[in-house]
Each structure stands twice: as C-alpha cells, then as structure tokens.
Amino acid sequence: MIDIKKLRDNFEDVKSSLITRGYSLDEASFKALEDNRKLLQVEVEKLQADRKKLSGEFGKLKSSGEDTSALKKTIDLTNAELETKDLELQEILNSLNALLLDIPNLPHESVPKGKSEKDNVVIKNYGSIDTSNTLDHLEITNDIDTELAAKLSGSRFAVLKGDIAKLQRALISFMIDTAIKNGYQEYYVPFMANEDSLIGTGQLPKFETDQFEIKLDGETSRKFLIPTAEVILTNIVRE
C-alpha cells in the first residue's frame, strides 16, 4: 500500500506515475477525505484535552467535598461529543485506507510506458527453443480427464492419470530441485490465509469476489484459500 505521506507531499507526481498504469487517481475524493480528517482530528484532540482538564477539576472538587453535579454534566456532554467525533474520524480513516488499498504500486522509472504487451521491450534473449515433440498438444491432453473432473468437482477442474500424472510430478520435482540449486529455500506453507495476508498481497479488498472464503465454526477472523503460495511467502516478511 502506498504511503499516505507520499500522496500528501507529492500528489501530482504520484498521479502522473499512475497514469502510465492506466489508473486515474481521484484527487477530489482524496482532498475531501483529507480535509475532513484534518478537521475531525483537531476537534477530537481538543475534546480529549478538554476532558482531561475537566477530569482534573472534577477530582479537585470531589476531594474538597464540593458539589460536582454541574461539572459532571459538562463532562458527560464532552464525552458524548468526543465519542461521536471519534466515530466520524474512524469512518474517514477507514475510507482513506480503502482508497489507498485501491491504488496500485507505482511503476519504477525504468519501466517502459505502454498500453499492452506489444509495447514491451526485449532486454535480452538467451538460448533457442528446440523441440523433438512429434505429438500435437491435443493428443497429449487426451490423458487429461475433464469429464471425470466435472463429475467429481464441477467445471474448470481436471483429473490426471497415467503418464501425464507422472509428468506433472516430475516437473514439480524438477522445478523445486532446480530452484534449490540456484539458492532458493523450499517452504511448505498453509493453504489458508487470514485477511491481513490477502490485503498484504493486494487480493483484498479489490479482488474480494474472486477469493474463496472459508467459514470455520468458532472462528471470528476471516480465512481464505490461498490463490498461490505467493500470498504466504510474501507475508512471511510483512512489516
């Protein structure tokens, strides 16, 4: 999530940078939220100071045996107003947070500007693609049983069997072994993540309707099936 201080201090620079990603930053909404936040924050801080002062006066009156009824009414009114203003401030802060979560990461200055993959710049070519395949990919996929998967789980699933199942397992092992040889470390991670973890990698709140949420008995915090291990691995170093 973008640092709000960066947005406050360099709004036009951030806005221009985001245009290259096709994102239009709503200046009017941000300014309105910021203006309301500043106003409410001043009011809340003043009411907190007033309450502290009144509480001190109340203690002195009570210890001296004087009547505190009038002062108590003033304190109650101050507390009620403080509670109202504080709730309004929290709503503004939540709206600001939602706006910040919707803003994508700023592209690095070296990233080429473009509207599609056609504008990508080739930095380097390495090796050549050689193949000795004699089978068409449609022939290979005959071993992928989508009809059986549809019976078991529904559409968009697959059952692998025989050689193609062995091929998948071999490719997974090959990828992991190659990564380890190149300095990576293997992790086995949970298949579920909490709300903070999905916010940390941008799935929430923007793509909430694309996530699979799990309801667990007795659980008050939200849990989701991870879309990829990236969610867990990235959040290992969160904060």
Sequence and secondary structure as in RCSB ss.txt:
>XXXX:A:sequence
MIDIKKLRDNFEDVKSSLITRGYSLDEASFKALEDNRKLLQVEVEKLQADRKKLSGEFGKLKSSGEDTSALKKTI
DLTNAELETKDLELQEILNSLNALLLDIPNLPHESVPKGKSEKDNVVIKNYGSIDTSNTLDHLEITNDIDTELAA
KLSGSRFAVLKGDIAKLQRALISFMIDTAIKNGYQEYYVPFMANEDSLIGTGQLPKFETDQFEIKLDGETSRKFL
IPTAEVILTNIVRE
>XXXX:A:secstr
   HHHHHHSHHHHHHHHHTTT    HHHHHHHHHHHHHHHHHHHHHHHHHHHHHHHHHHHHHTT   HHHHHHH
HHHHHHHHHHHHHHHHHHHHHHHHHHHS     TTS   SSGGG       S       S HHHHGGGEEHHHHH
HHT TT  EE THHHHHHHHHHHHHHHHHHHTT       SEEEHHHHHHTT TTTTGGGS EE  TT  S EEE
 SSTHHHHHHTT  
